[in-house]
């Protein structure tokens, strides 16, 4: 059971409703995460704005979803793992094998593996990566804008992992079990 109220769209603050309606138009549903974050219109606007901006960046949706899976598994966020497993399969068209690999920071594509390993290090080292790690991600084919976007996608997912772990948001996607115990 959620520890922070998940209001219906109709019960949400008036300033959140247009944002939630936009989410509904985009996804066909309003996930519990959005409704819960919508308790604060400013928080919802900030999250949606960063998410929208990063979707226009250089990283394709398939890599962004893989980063989300890597970070969710690392941070033991069941809600995000379920949501991004669903989105990876149904929106980014990632295979089940690649979804499973991404949860551990890997892919059958070496460039994607490099990005996921870098993302994992950003999380585990709280952003304090060393020069060798930057050299490795550049050698894999990522330029500075790509590196910035990887880090910001990590940060976006840490944000949702943390709020969902605090709130224990009710999972409204097909449940996926964590590989490690929370």
Rosetta blueprint (number, residue, H / E / L):
1 X L
2 X L
3 X L
4 X L
5 X L
6 X L
7 X L
8 X L
9 X L
10 X L
11 X L
12 X L
13 X L
14 X H
15 X H
16 X H
17 X H
18 X H
19 X H
20 X H
21 X H
22 X H
23 X H
24 X H
25 X H
26 X H
27 X H
28 X L
29 X L
30 X L
31 X L
32 X H
33 X H
34 X H
35 X H
36 X H
37 X H
38 X L
39 X L
40 X L
41 X H
42 X H
43 X H
44 X H
45 X H
46 X H
47 X H
48 X H
49 X H
50 X H
51 X H
52 X H
53 X H
54 X H
55 X H
56 X L
57 X L
58 X L
59 X L
60 X L
61 X H
62 X H
63 X H
64 X H
65 X H
66 X H
67 X H
68 X H
69 X H
70 X H
71 X H
72 X H
73 X H
74 X H
75 X L
76 X L
77 X L
78 X H
79 X H
80 X H
81 X H
82 X H
83 X H
84 X H
85 X H
86 X H
87 X H
88 X H
89 X H
90 X H
91 X L
92 X L
93 X L
94 X L
95 X L
96 X H
97 X H
98 X H
99 X H
100 X H
101 X H
102 X H
103 X H
104 X L
105 X L
106 X L
107 X L
108 X L
109 X L
110 X H
111 X H
112 X H
113 X H
114 X H
115 X H
116 X H
117 X H
118 X H
119 X H
120 X H
121 X H
122 X H
123 X H
124 X H
125 X L
126 X L
127 X L
128 X L
129 X L
130 X L
131 X H
132 X H
133 X H
134 X H
135 X H
136 X H
137 X H
138 X H
139 X H
140 X L
141 X L
142 X L
143 X L
144 X H
145 X H
146 X H
147 X H
148 X H
149 X H
150 X H
151 X H
152 X H
153 X H
154 X H
155 X H
156 X H
157 X H
158 X H
159 X H
160 X H
161 X H
162 X H
163 X H
164 X H
165 X H
166 X H
167 X H
168 X L
169 X L
170 X L
171 X L
172 X L
173 X L
174 X L
175 X L
176 X L
177 X L
178 X L
179 X L
180 X L
181 X L
182 X L
